[in-house]
Amino acid sequence: MKITLALLGILLLFAVFQIVRLTRRAVRRKRLLATPLPLEWIEALEKRFEIFRELPEPLREKLGGLMHVFLDEKRFEACGGLKEITDEMRVLVAAQACLLLLGLDKHGFFRRLKSILIYPEAYRDRGVRRFDVSEIFDHGNEEGDVRFGESWDTGSVVLSWQSIKNGALHADDGMNVIYHEFAHQLDQVDGSADGAPRLPNHAGYAEWARIFQREYEALVEAVDDPSADPLLDPYGATDPAEFFAVATETFFEMPEDLKKEHPELYDQLAGFYGLDPADWSARNK
């Protein structure tokens, strides 16, 4: 009986601790979400993040709040000879990552993610990993050992600073390492990357599966056809998880083209992300 009562006491204390911790986090997040973008962040983003200039003002304000939470909760680490993590690096990573969260109120702040590791430029895999690597972003790399970014299901994203800068500055080429890797983080919320992230309602999975499977198979066929010129990056033909990540890149970087050529795919992504980036582009023409 004594052991049972002692165990019950421990469980109650743990439950109270968890409630207090979650309450404090919720209060802190609420305060951070209401914090406006500092002027220096705005100036940096307008100069270096092309999509930021297209965002409607309400979304800019929301992005700023999400960035504050992201930077408060995620840890950054310098790797591969990078001397330090600068404010510019943190802001550019946070802005691009949080763009994916603007309409995802119920998905948290990449809840499995703990750390972002940054290399100065593309880096080589040495064949040694402390964790299982679930994603290698190696577009255009024939040897397969040069990396631009990775998403680990153990709670880390690895990025190269050169790719971070290029992705932010060139917003219309369908290539963005942060959108790609953080799409995998969303896909990995349930522990596995399979191209089917957690949807707003269970009923949506059948339609998601039908459209994504059809579009994925079409890309696989197009990659095998020398005369084809698919809009989506051929890397998306690797597997369904890669297709979702590549489709996410295209959705944010080439939204009008995606909406025109793949309307049902666009609608599925717009429904999932709760955003209509084709409308942002149209407003700025």
Secondary structure, DSSP 4 states (H G I P E B T S, - for coil): -HHHHHHHHHHHHHHHHHHHHHHHHHHHHHHHHTPPPPHHHHHHHHHH-GGGGGS-HHHHHHHHHHHHHHHHH-EEEE-TT-----HHHHHHHHHHHHHTTTT-TTSTTTTT--EEEEESS-EE--S--SS-----B-TT-SSS-EESEEEETTTEEEEEHHHHHHHHH-TTSS--HHHHHHHHHHHGGGS--SS-PPPSSTTHHHHHHHHHHHHHHHHHHHHT-TT---SS-GGGGS-HHHHHHHHHHHHHHSHHHHHHH-HHHHHHHHHHHT--HHHHHHHT-
